[in-house]
């Protein structure tokens, strides 16, 4: 008498479980920034991207393309180096190092948005990001001094990331928008602090963590739905 073995495919494990550590670290870090507890804000900042890397690894079974996973991890890794530029490279000027690392992170996102996660053509309204770049330069160029060319180049890369995110899922598009908002606020706080209220310090990281989280979650969900 033979027995037939029936193997049932397991449903994908809930994606949010993998994002729970990142959500907790983000909440603690942003709260510490708003209430001014640097002893907590500093260490938790360096925990953000490793926690998001864990979320990406948790969602790895949803990805059908190894190249997507590698590009996402590379983007998160270089974002982590950008977050900790002053800590990891105390012998080098912090701002140029931070710009360099985040530029590489954005190049990783640009490639994955363009080659792997695009769902539609680039919409015409995405030209607004070119206007954003022009306005940003008109305000910051006189204030940035010798860093003005680097700020212009980084702004172009950042705007390209946001523009290409509009070709992807709504979640990724919002992630790109929040990432753009974060770096815009940060740029004004660095070069035009007199224009920024105090509460915008915490908003840099609120928009940053939301943006990064939406990009990674959106990428995982996009690959799952396209299989």
Buried (B, 14 or more C-beta within 10 A) or exposed (E): EEEEEEEEEEEEEEBEEBBBBBBEBBEBBBBBBBEEEEEBBBBBBBBBBBBBBBBBEBBBEBBEBEEBBEBBBBBBBBBBBBBBBBEBBEEEEEBBBBBBBBBBBBBBBBBBBBEBBBEEEEEEEBEBBEEBBEEBBEBBBEBBEEBBEBBBEBBBBBBBBBBBBBBBBEBBBBBBBBBBBBBBBBBBBBBBEEEBEEEBBBBBBBBBBBBBBBBBBBBBBBBBEEE
